[in-house]
Amino acid sequence: MNKTELIDIIAERTGVSKTTAGKVLDAATATVMNTLRKEENVTLIGFGTFYVSERAERMGRSPRTGKPIKIAAAKIPKFRAGKGLKEAVQ
């Protein structure tokens, strides 16, 4: 499913226009991104939790030359599925 298909389903299930459903989806994703940018968690009970994890600096290999290179430390977004989502997939 892509974003357009998701917007279509949201509009159909809620009875709002596709434009409104798109704006709501955009606002929701922007809010999640802004919250993660502040390194705060976003928890949707029954669905899951979005959070930021820190990846330590590590050594890797250049695929082109095979020489070792340093990979810088980074903050990455992660998602932990909630009980309801896990049960829905089973």
C-alpha positions in Angstrom: 0.0 0.0 0.0 1.3 3.4 -0.8 0.3 6.9 0.5 -2.4 7.5 -2.1 -4.1 4.2 -1.4 -3.9 4.9 2.3 -5.5 8.3 1.8 -8.3 6.7 -0.3 -9.1 4.2 2.5 -9.0 6.9 5.2 -11.4 9.1 3.1 -13.7 6.1 2.5 -13.9 5.0 6.1 -14.3 8.4 7.6 -16.5 10.0 5.0 -14.3 13.0 4.5 -12.8 14.2 1.2 -9.5 12.8 -0.1 -8.0 16.3 0.2 -9.0 16.4 3.9 -7.7 12.8 4.5 -4.4 13.7 2.8 -4.0 16.8 5.0 -4.7 14.8 8.2 -2.2 12.1 7.2 0.4 14.7 6.4 -0.2 16.4 9.7 0.1 13.1 11.6 3.3 12.1 9.9 4.8 15.6 10.4 3.9 15.5 14.1 5.6 12.1 14.5 8.7 13.4 12.8 8.8 16.6 14.8 8.4 14.6 18.1 11.1 12.2 17.1 13.4 15.1 16.2 13.0 16.3 19.8 14.0 12.7 20.8 10.6 12.0 22.4 8.6 8.8 21.9 5.3 8.5 20.1 3.2 5.7 21.5 -0.1 4.6 19.9 -1.7 2.1 22.3 -2.3 -1.2 20.6 -0.4 -0.1 17.5 3.2 0.5 18.6 5.9 3.0 19.6 8.1 5.2 17.4 11.4 6.1 19.1 14.9 7.3 18.4 17.9 5.0 18.9 21.6 5.9 18.9 23.9 3.8 16.7 27.5 3.9 17.9 30.4 4.7 15.6 31.8 1.5 14.0 34.2 0.2 11.4 33.0 -0.9 8.0 34.4 -1.7 4.6 34.2 0.3 1.4 32.4 -1.9 -1.1 34.4 -0.4 -3.9 37.9 -0.8 -2.5 37.5 -3.2 0.4 39.4 -0.8 2.7 38.2 -0.2 6.2 36.3 3.0 6.8 34.8 4.7 9.9 31.0 4.9 10.0 30.0 7.8 12.1 27.6 7.5 15.0 24.0 8.3 14.1 20.5 8.7 15.6 18.0 6.5 13.8 14.2 6.2 14.0 12.8 2.9 15.1 9.4 1.3 15.6 8.4 -1.3 18.1 5.1 -3.0 17.3 2.4 -3.1 20.0 0.4 -6.1 21.2 -2.6 -5.3 19.0 -0.5 -5.0 15.9 1.4 -8.2 16.6 -1.9 -10.1 17.2 -3.4 -8.7 14.0 -0.5 -10.0 11.9 -0.5 -13.5 13.4 
